[in-house]
Amino acid sequence: MRAIAVLPAGTWNTSAAIDSVLLDHDHRYRRRIALRTESSAELLLDLPEVARLRDGDGLVLEGGDVVLVRAKAEPLLEIHTRDEMTLLRIAWHLGNRHLPVQVLGERLRIRPDHVVADMVARLGGRVEKVDAPFDPEAGAYAGNHHHDHDDHHQ
């Protein structure tokens, strides 16, 4: 199977998918890669440009069928605070370090890093270890579904 296009999550009926791929965050930023579906079929992702795949996206196959993208749970740190100002201060410090951050309303998720976890605690945050899909903000200059990072993600 060869996937040649992406249907953004929410724009297609996921029940129409013929199969699915379970990918962690790092494997959802790709242009071309060999994958194995959850039913063990081989799939070549072969897109015209690098795509930021998200949970619920569809990979359109050459014949028109669609394979569902599912975000794999991975070890993360979830940051909670007692008030919005503390959360904003912590978010600023994380951004100042150029760390990938997932914003979830009144909490943040980052990859595990004991140095950053200590900093968060010193700033008044509480860190909890979780296993969850990671979908950090793409950045102000990235498109909704694509990003402009170097080819090392391919």
Secondary structure, DSSP 4 states (H G I P E B T S, - for coil): -EEEEEEPTTSS-GGG-SEEEEE-GGGGEEEEEEEE-TTS-EEEEEEEEEEE--TT-EEEETTS-EEEEEEPEEEEEEEE-SSHHHHHHHHHHHHHTT---EEETTEEEE---HHHHHHHHHTT-EEEEEEEE------TTS-SS-----GGG-
